Amino acid sequence: MQPWNLTWQLATRFRKRRERSGFVSFISASSTLGIALGCMVFIAGLSVMNGFEKVLQERFLSLIPHVEFSAVDSQLDDAQKIIDISLAHPQVISAKRVIRTQGMVQQGAQFTGVQVQGVDTSQPQSIESYTDESTWQALQSTPKGVMLGAQLAKKLKVEAGDSIILLVAQNGNFREPKRTRLQVLGFFNFGGQVDHQFAYVKLDTAREMVGITTGTTAVELSLTDVLQAQRVANELGSQIQEYIYLDSWMRAQGHLYRDIQLVRVVMYLVLVLVLAVACFNIVSTLVMTVQEKQRHIGILATMGLRSKKIMQVFVWQGLQNGLFGVALGVIAGLLLTTALPDLMSLVQWLSGETLLASDVYFINQIPVQLQWLDVLLVAAVAVLMSVLATLYPAWRAAKTEIVQAVSG
């Protein structure tokens, strides 16, 4: 029999023997349960963080430009050159002309603020995914049409086919705004504050409203890696000769990503602390086991089992508790992660309250994305701390006096 196999079997026998007191059994079980609960909760928690990060990148940032070059004056002098320079960069997927301006919808004596987006409807736009095909086709073909956010339309109490009067500032002031009558073609439903504030028109319509002929006020870029937005903006900005404002989503909306990362770091710290508390029970269990097994340790020593091997027996015993807890926690964590969206829906149904309102947030359910690297990380930390918790009790067992242990 191999030495490591002998010490493993001795550890298994020590762990399963029923001569231990009920209190020691309780402490041992609580350590295993604590490790399992810690692993389960943090696998699910990290999966939720991954889900929010994925939604942020794939959904929210689909409407927010990753990088934007906007005119210092009324319009860009040579938007096409900026587009050509941008598309030459390996990180840039697309570059689009856009006119963005603030406006107010007039309804009698009431005014409602709105963010107007003039887009090139001949190019694919992300907003297409959040409206029906007929509305988008109508926006492409109607000279003075507008597509409103669903919540904005609800606030204005307008329906498709109605007309609205839109006031747009001229030269940066509303003293003599330009009034434009637009036909409401339909609505988009993205979620969150976008639906409350945004309106989309054709690029030509936007030019007429802001008072420019053929130019554009900004160029928006989409990137392969959104986290490189500021670096790409700086690199391209150094190649553009025109005076422009450089902007990226990291400046205006980067706090969302930083908040997610901060919560992730805090969760890692809490993971270590929770598992540390659970592993303290392993220390307590092994210390009491060593005290209880003094005679057995003395007999093993007289039979020739070296101190190093005696220490190994108790390391294996603590590790067995840890491995069992980790395996149980990982399985429970995977099941909880898979069932979490359904569980949240059940909680909403039972409570009658909406946890994530789509008219406030841009999602209406808890997003989850399981990453196996997180599972391995949680399991590895739990196993490592289980091993560390065994060192002191195992060292005490190895230092047991043979004569005193056998005679006791």
PEPEJO-V552971 format. One record per residue. RES is the residue in three letters. SS is DSSP state (A for helix, B for strand, O for the rest). OMEGA is omega in whole degrees, -180 to 180 (* if undefined). Layout:
<<RES & SS & OMEGA> <RES & SS & OMEGA>>
This chain:
<<MET & O & 180> <GLN & O & -179> <PRO & A & -178> <TRP & A & 179> <ASN & A & 178> <LEU & A & -179> <THR & A & 177> <TRP & A & 180> <GLN & A & 176> <LEU & A & 178> <ALA & A & 179> <THR & A & 180> <ARG & A & 178> <PHE & A & -176> <ARG & A & -174> <LYS & A & -178> <ARG & O & -176> <ARG & O & -178> <GLU & O & 176> <ARG & O & 178> <SER & O & 179> <GLY & A & -180> <PHE & A & 179> <VAL & A & 178> <SER & A & 179> <PHE & A & 179> <ILE & A & 180> <SER & A & 180> <ALA & A & -179> <SER & A & 177> <SER & A & 178> <THR & A & -180> <LEU & A & 179> <GLY & A & 178> <ILE & A & -180> <ALA & A & -180> <LEU & A & 179> <GLY & A & 179> <CYS & A & -178> <MET & A & -176> <VAL & A & -175> <PHE & A & 172> <ILE & A & 178> <ALA & A & -179> <GLY & A & 179> <LEU & A & 177> <SER & A & 177> <VAL & A & 178> <MET & A & 177> <ASN & A & -180> <GLY & A & 178> <PHE & A & 179> <GLU & A & 179> <LYS & A & 179> <VAL & A & 179> <LEU & A & -176> <GLN & A & -172> <GLU & A & -177> <ARG & A & -175> <PHE & A & -178> <LEU & A & 174> <SER & A & 177> <LEU & A & -180> <ILE & O & 180> <PRO & O & 178> <HIS & O & 176> <VAL & B & 179> <GLU & B & 172> <PHE & B & -177> <SER & B & -175> <ALA & B & 174> <VAL & O & 177> <ASP & O & -175> <SER & O & -178> <GLN & O & 177> <LEU & O & -179> <ASP & O & -177> <ASP & O & -178> <ALA & A & -178> <GLN & A & 178> <LYS & A & 177> <ILE & A & 179> <ILE & A & -180> <ASP & A & 179> <ILE & A & -178> <SER & A & -178> <LEU & A & 177> <ALA & O & 180> <HIS & O & -176> <PRO & O & -179> <GLN & O & -173> <VAL & B & 177> <ILE & B & -178> <SER & B & 176> <ALA & B & -173> <LYS & B & 172> <ARG & B & 178> <VAL & B & 172> <ILE & B & -179> <ARG & B & -180> <THR & B & 176> <GLN & B & 178> <GLY & B & 177> <MET & B & 176> <VAL & B & -179> <GLN & B & 174> <GLN & B & -175> <GLY & O & 179> <ALA & O & -178> <GLN & B & 179> <PHE & B & 180> <THR & B & 180> <GLY & B & -179> <VAL & B & 175> <GLN & B & -176> <VAL & B & 178> <GLN & B & 173> <GLY & B & -174> <VAL & B & 177> <ASP & O & -175> <THR & O & 176> <SER & O & 177> <GLN & O & 176> <PRO & O & 180> <GLN & O & -178> <SER & A & -177> <ILE & A & 178> <GLU & A & -176> <SER & A & -174> <TYR & A & 174> <THR & O & 180> <ASP & O & -174> <GLU & A & -178> <SER & A & 179> <THR & A & -180> <TRP & A & 178> <GLN & A & 178> <ALA & A & 178> <LEU & A & 179> <GLN & A & -171> <SER & A & -176> <THR & O & -176> <PRO & O & -177> <LYS & O & 178> <GLY & B & 180> <VAL & B & 176> <MET & B & -175> <LEU & B & 169> <GLY & B & -174> <ALA & A & -179> <GLN & A & 176> <LEU & A & 178> <ALA & A & 178> <LYS & A & 179> <LYS & A & 180> <LEU & A & -179> <LYS & O & 178> <VAL & O & 178> <GLU & O & 178> <ALA & O & -178> <GLY & O & 178> <ASP & O & 177> <SER & B & 175> <ILE & B & 175> <ILE & B & -178> <LEU & B & 178> <LEU & B & -179> <VAL & B & -179> <ALA & B & 175> <GLN & B & -180> <ASN & O & 172> <GLY & O & 178> <ASN & B & -177> <PHE & B & 180> <ARG & B & 177> <GLU & B & -177> <PRO & B & 177> <LYS & B & 180> <ARG & B & 179> <THR & B & 177> <ARG & B & -178> <LEU & B & 177> <GLN & B & 178> <VAL & B & -176> <LEU & B & -177> <GLY & B & -172> <PHE & B & 171> <PHE & B & -177> <ASN & O & 179> <PHE & O & -177> <GLY & O & 178> <GLY & O & -175> <GLN & O & 178> <VAL & A & -179> <ASP & A & -179> <HIS & A & -167> <GLN & A & -167> <PHE & B & 172> <ALA & B & -177> <TYR & B & 175> <VAL & B & 175> <LYS & B & -180> <LEU & A & 180> <ASP & A & 178> <THR & A & 179> <ALA & A & 178> <ARG & A & -180> <GLU & A & -178> <MET & A & -176> <VAL & A & 174> <GLY & O & 174> <ILE & O & -172> <THR & O & -174> <THR & O & -174> <GLY & O & 178> <THR & O & -177> <THR & O & -177> <ALA & B & 172> <VAL & B & -180> <GLU & B & 180> <LEU & B & 170> <SER & B & -173> <LEU & B & 176> <THR & O & 179> <ASP & O & -175> <VAL & A & -179> <LEU & A & 178> <GLN & A & -172> <ALA & A & -176> <GLN & A & 179> <ARG & A & 179> <VAL & A & 179> <ALA & A & 180> <ASN & A & -179> <GLU & A & -180> <LEU & A & 180> <GLY & A & 179> <SER & O & -179> <GLN & O & -177> <ILE & O & -176> <GLN & O & -176> <GLU & O & 175> <TYR & O & -178> <ILE & B & 171> <TYR & B & 176> <LEU & B & 179> <ASP & B & 175> <SER & B & -178> <TRP & A & -179> <MET & A & -179> <ARG & A & -175> <ALA & A & -175> <GLN & O & -177> <GLY & A & -180> <HIS & A & 178> <LEU & A & 179> <TYR & A & 180> <ARG & A & 178> <ASP & A & 178> <ILE & A & -180> <GLN & A & 178> <LEU & A & 178> <VAL & A & 179> <ARG & A & 179> <VAL & A & 178> <VAL & A & 179> <MET & A & 177> <TYR & A & 179> <LEU & A & 179> <VAL & A & 177> <LEU & A & -179> <VAL & A & -178> <LEU & A & -180> <VAL & A & 178> <LEU & A & 177> <ALA & A & 178> <VAL & A & 179> <ALA & A & -178> <CYS & A & 174> <PHE & A & 176> <ASN & A & 175> <ILE & A & 177> <VAL & A & -179> <SER & A & -180> <THR & A & -177> <LEU & A & 178> <VAL & A & 179> <MET & A & 178> <THR & A & 178> <VAL & A & 179> <GLN & A & -177> <GLU & A & -174> <LYS & O & -179> <GLN & A & -177> <ARG & A & 179> <HIS & A & 179> <ILE & A & 179> <GLY & A & 179> <ILE & A & 179> <LEU & A & 179> <ALA & A & 179> <THR & A & 178> <MET & O & 174> <GLY & O & 178> <LEU & O & -175> <ARG & O & -179> <SER & A & -180> <LYS & A & -179> <LYS & A & 176> <ILE & A & 177> <MET & A & -179> <GLN & A & 179> <VAL & A & -176> <PHE & A & 171> <VAL & A & 178> <TRP & A & -178> <GLN & A & 177> <GLY & A & -180> <LEU & A & 178> <GLN & A & 175> <ASN & A & -179> <GLY & A & -179> <LEU & A & 179> <PHE & A & 179> <GLY & A & 179> <VAL & A & 180> <ALA & A & 179> <LEU & A & -179> <GLY & A & 179> <VAL & A & 179> <ILE & A & 180> <ALA & A & 179> <GLY & A & 178> <LEU & A & 179> <LEU & A & -180> <LEU & A & 179> <THR & A & 180> <THR & A & -175> <ALA & A & -172> <LEU & A & 178> <PRO & A & 179> <ASP & A & 178> <LEU & A & 178> <MET & A & 177> <SER & A & 178> <LEU & A & 178> <VAL & A & 178> <GLN & A & -179> <TRP & A & -179> <LEU & A & -177> <SER & A & -177> <GLY & O & -180> <GLU & O & 180> <THR & O & -179> <LEU & O & 179> <LEU & O & -180> <ALA & O & -176> <SER & O & 178> <ASP & O & 177> <VAL & O & 178> <TYR & O & 180> <PHE & O & 173> <ILE & O & -179> <ASN & O & 175> <GLN & O & -179> <ILE & O & 179> <PRO & O & 177> <VAL & O & 173> <GLN & O & -179> <LEU & O & 175> <GLN & O & -175> <TRP & A & 177> <LEU & A & 177> <ASP & A & 179> <VAL & A & 179> <LEU & A & -180> <LEU & A & 180> <VAL & A & -180> <ALA & A & -179> <ALA & A & 179> <VAL & A & -180> <ALA & A & 179> <VAL & A & -180> <LEU & A & -179> <MET & A & 175> <SER & A & 179> <VAL & A & 180> <LEU & A & -180> <ALA & A & -177> <THR & A & -168> <LEU & A & -178> <TYR & A & 178> <PRO & A & 180> <ALA & A & 178> <TRP & A & 178> <ARG & A & 178> <ALA & A & -179> <ALA & A & -179> <LYS & O & -179> <THR & O & 176> <GLU & O & -174> <ILE & A & -175> <VAL & A & -178> <GLN & A & -178> <ALA & A & -178> <VAL & A & -180> <SER & A & 179> <GLY & O & *>>
